[in-house]
């Protein structure tokens, strides 16, 4: 068997954007993989029909397929490079292809950068498009006026203007005065009709063909997005509109039409802050009045982490007078059915792993899933069945030829009586008569989970003769609001205690681990915990802190989520309770650190801005602690999951080399 290598990122196949055709006889999906030589990702649209898979497109960059009818798909991309937008402008080209043969042909062009497109007739589509209130519109300008406008656009590239919050967003760049707006688009005339308010940032929408109405939700603001949602119901071909009386109390996560009514998931965030699970509501589309019909105390998405995914897909759908959605339960993600009577039912098989995206037609589910430590494949089942059938084998060859070490559960009840889920991955070719170094891996969030799926970095370290162990401490998803609530003085205490207890349990269960050569790593919240750990214990021989948090005062004032989410997490602010905010900041304890610490950071990570990593690095260097920063240019918070392939390999080389130096070479 071959060892798992850093470069194996290019051998792993990722699946996404799965959807049934309107008649349910076929389904489309996207298969993608990292191309290390070209330092990019290649992708193609595939079709499942009569139980067989076949590749449909060959351009290497196709994604986001949308069914036009039973025979045709459309997908975005200027394949012929025929549309060169004016400076400061954008276009989105859609192509049409027959699933039974023929080349893709250009179908229409939207004169904006758009996404989330839905067909409502043969000529009309709803879509969300990005609009810049500070942009310069060249439409209608000619001659000298146009030349001056173009010159101004070119000059504006040299600077940015910030006058609102958030002023930037991870993965999107500068978002100051930019809004995602809802439009009705006519493909033949090219006309775009704005449906949403001028300053609203639309998060999502759903269309009801029977009433010709669209519901949409998002934040309407000019100077600061306070994360309070508005939800509207309006005529698509008229001006009549109803605004639900949410009164600035709710953040809406999702909304959909159900049998002429509106269902939506929202949280008032009064009990558990910004990470509070949503409750479920139903609204009358005429009056706008609404009522709560369920409070499931669960997330309505999959939060099971992995570094072997690329792309997204459907996670919710209304069918048969019920709302179906993905949900994290324990350490698995499943599909849940919810009726207006408030009763829920898990309708996917009880198999460990994650369901990453799905679709359903007349009781038959298709879904992309990772099962029992494996990589993504497509599965099918009937609603409510305990049996599923696997339809693809894209990753079978890789898994069968490489030494993949199984995940061994190690659950325990912590000193507070809370059950914690954990796992250990033994080194490849593990010999119980030998001793080994080990790595504790801490997930991000903190409201995510580890589960029984394939993690490339963990299997890499197992192939490099490390034990790898990880758990879901308090603060994570899957066990309700109370389990996830570590705000304020609990932050860095309950979760830290769980991690240290888990480490004790692992070392007790595996005396083969050399206790003097145990390392720790984590990213985002896991990076916070890495920085917190080095200031509170010397038990780890080396730490790799990734996209981290060190100073909540700077974090809350520089990042895209800092001014609301991080303030909620630490339950303090720089003016009324600066001492408490400083107490929760790892930087306060940096002078106590003696653990060699590596920092992995990206300079376009606006979720955990690089100033936090650099502050922590500077503090450790000033106090004589061995430390190093590897700063990746042009990458953001998603470096480990969707960064440039060569950067992802270099990241793994930095972390593995750091651990080798301190966990192996000094043995």
Secondary structure, 3 states (H helix, E strand, C coil): CECCCHHHHHHCCEEEEEEECCCCCEEEEEEEEEECCCCEEEEEEEEEECCEEEECCCCCECCCCEECCCCEEEEECCCCCCCCCCCCCCCEEEEEEECCCCCCEEEEEECCCEEEEEECCCCEEEEEEEEECCCCCCCCCCHHHHHHHHHHHHHHCCCCCCCCECCEECCCEECCCEEEEEEEEECCCCCEEECCCCCEEEEEEEEECCCCEEEEEEEECCCECCCCCEEEEEECCCCCEEECCCCCCCEEEEEEEECCEEEEEEECCCCCHHHCCCEEEEECCCCCCEEEEECCCCCCCCCECCCCCCCCCCCEEEECCEEEEEEEECCEEEEEEEECCCCEEECCCCCCEEEEEEEEECCEEEEEEEECCCCEEEEEEECCCCCCEECCCCCHHHHHHECCCCEEECCEECCCCCEECEEEECCCCCCCCCCEEEEEEECCCCCCECCCCCCHHHHHHHHCCEEEEEECCCCCCCCHHHHHCCCHHHCCCHHHHHHHHHHHHHHHHCCCEEEEEEEEEEECHHHHHHHHHHCCCCCCCEEEEECCCCCHHHHHHHCCCHHHHHHHHHCCCCCCCHHHHHHCCHHHHHHHCCCEEEEEEECCCCCCCHHHHHHHHHHHHHCCCCEEEEEECCCCCCHHHHCCHHHHHHHHHHHHHHHHHHHHCCC
